[in-house]
């Protein structure tokens, strides 16, 4: 369409009306009411967050009882970012001891691949022969594969020979 106020080639005489305009310079910004139902969600929020932090710290202390963690914060940060993994480690600890022995040491460590994905490794520090470690790990894998849950794809169980 031609925006000028003159006769157009089709013979139509189009004159825009001020009342048909979508935007006027005197329009005000819309106001939105504050939803009052959402305010109830934040009642006691600080108390909930404090309880959540205390619970997470208690689970982390329990993980430290079963696994040796490095002095840096890499494993603690990983466990804080993957909230289902500490509970999975605690469930697996008894089965690891059952398969590898009660006096075996278990170490946690993290690695980052070239794509930036971080993986937690639960390694059995094994003083014996490779064949014994593989047999024990195969027994543990039978339990692990039957009980694996979503969200544990960043967790690997392995062994290290001393």
Residue pairs with C-beta under 8 A, 6 or more apart in sequence:
1 8
1 14
2 8
2 9
2 14
5 15
5 16
7 13
8 14
56 80
56 83
59 86
59 87
59 90
60 76
60 79
60 86
62 86
62 90
63 69
63 79
63 86
63 89
63 90
63 108
66 89
66 90
66 93
66 106
67 89
67 93
67 106
67 107
67 108
67 122
68 105
68 106
68 107
68 108
69 75
69 76
69 107
69 108
70 108
70 109
74 109
74 110
75 108
75 109
75 110
75 120
78 85
78 110
78 118
78 120
78 154
79 85
79 86
79 120
82 120
82 151
82 154
84 149
84 151
84 152
85 120
85 151
85 152
85 154
85 155
88 149
88 152
88 155
89 108
89 122
89 155
91 147
92 122
92 140
92 144
92 157
93 106
95 140
95 143
95 144
96 104
96 106
96 122
96 124
96 140
96 157
97 104
99 136
99 137
99 139
99 140
99 143
100 124
100 126
100 133
100 136
100 140
104 124
104 125
104 126
105 124
105 125
106 122
106 123
106 124
106 125
107 122
107 123
107 125
107 160
108 120
108 121
108 122
108 123
109 120
109 121
109 123
110 118
110 119
110 120
110 121
111 118
111 119
111 121
112 118
112 119
113 119
117 154
118 154
119 154
119 155
119 156
120 154
120 155
120 156
121 156
121 157
121 158
122 155
122 156
122 157
122 158
123 157
123 158
123 159
123 160
124 133
124 136
124 137
124 157
124 158
124 159
124 160
125 159
125 160
125 162
126 132
126 133
126 136
126 159
126 160
126 161
126 162
127 161
127 162
130 161
133 159
133 161
134 159
136 159
137 157
137 158
137 159
140 157
141 157
144 157
